[in-house]
Amino acid sequence: IAGKGGGGLAGTETATGAPWAVILGASSGFGAATSRELAAAGFNICGVHLDRRSTLPQAEAVIADVQAAGREAAFFNVNAADPEKRAEVIQALKDRGARVRVLMHSLAFGTLRRYIEPDPAQQLTQKQLEMTLDVMANSLVYWTQDLFHAGLFDQDARIFAMTSEGSTRVWAGYGAVSAAKAALEAHIRQLAVELAPHGIAANSIQAGVTPTPAQSKIPGADEMLEGAKARNPGGRVTTPEDVARAIRVLSTPGIGWITGNVIRVDGGEAIVP
């Protein structure tokens, strides 16, 4: 879906010549907020999302906002972990002559089950664990590889992956996702080193506990939010817009020397016991 041309970065680029941001998980939460924020900053948005009919209006609202900012919106309602669908998206970007300045990984599709249950039928299975790791961690590597070899990364490009404090802490039923977040951070470190000679920076973004559709599915989500609010020095929980604004700043040209980090965007939440 192509938006109309408008004022680009610093008012110098049309939508056709503007850089692109590829947002994995673009229809809600961090991905939706970042799509809107980067569109306002002059980026065209390639959004990859997986929505049923009931939640599709979320994606349509993001598309409308991107287009209202005068940017192109190319959205794909597909499984981001499917190699064939990934190839289709990348080909579509090549056909548009896109130069990808930002790749954001914000996929939240995993199994929330305990490892050990009295009834083995209720505990996490091998298939569920491997699926969670594949979607929420390993897919970042595959998207990066394919974009790189397609020659789509722009100069001074940035890669961002959404992690959480859960990468190092235990929460009931969060084990598979916790493992995926830990793996995601390891992937970012490796990519940061391997891509440094090519001028591409990679960082993990650790948001504080944030009310998003994905967060609401975690067992004890309300308790988690209340606990975060109580201990956060700012007296509130993190919002998707807090994260989106940070990514906008970190996407500014010329600061690609910041790479290989876990960057907290949480108002100091993680440093308070």
Disulfide bonds with the S-S distance in Angstrom:
none
